[in-house]
Amino acid sequence: MGDRIWQFLLLFFGLLAMQVLLFDNIELFGFLTAYVYILFILLLPVDISPMVALPLAFTQGLVVDLFSSSLGLHATANTVLAFLRPYLLHRYLEKDNSKISVLPSIKTLGKSRMAQYVLIGVSIHHITLYLLAAATFNGMGYMLLRMLCNILFTSTLLIIALAIVTSPSNRRQRI
């Protein structure tokens, strides 16, 4: 259990560092920005208490907000994702896996279900983020296009990253 905590701390800080130092500074085609930090919330164990997941999500989002001057938008969007995550997982997990300490992954959910889980999770985050950021209906068409493109871009990056990490060539061989 102690190793798992260290792995999640490393994931938490690693994704935060990647987001604020790299991905926040890259904007493709003038409107595509990847929000990779949300992968941390998506990969938390199924049985994690909301009393742990919600503050972690809020803290992670708040740190991104501090570095991007976005006034709590990421904290709110990340907290909404963490709040809705158990309901989302319930939809994709088998009944016998819903109460044990399972990590959402390609191995436990399968490729198709994991891709759907990531896509819906990213959609929840981005819809919250972009609707709060817009705060008006002026330019709604551009905002919807940007939101949809960023959902697809972030989801694709996260699914590729998960596939690379879980590919057979990257698994440790046990002797």
BELGI-V270895 format. One record per helix or strand of 2 or more residues. SS is the DSSP state (H for helix, E for strand). FROM is the first residue (numbers start at 1). TO is the last residue. If there is no record, write none. Layout:
ss=SS from=FROM to=TO
ss=SS from=FROM to=TO
This chain:
ss=H from=2 to=21
ss=H from=23 to=25
ss=H from=36 to=42
ss=H from=50 to=68
ss=H from=73 to=92
ss=H from=95 to=97
ss=H from=106 to=109
ss=H from=111 to=134
ss=H from=140 to=165
ss=H from=168 to=170
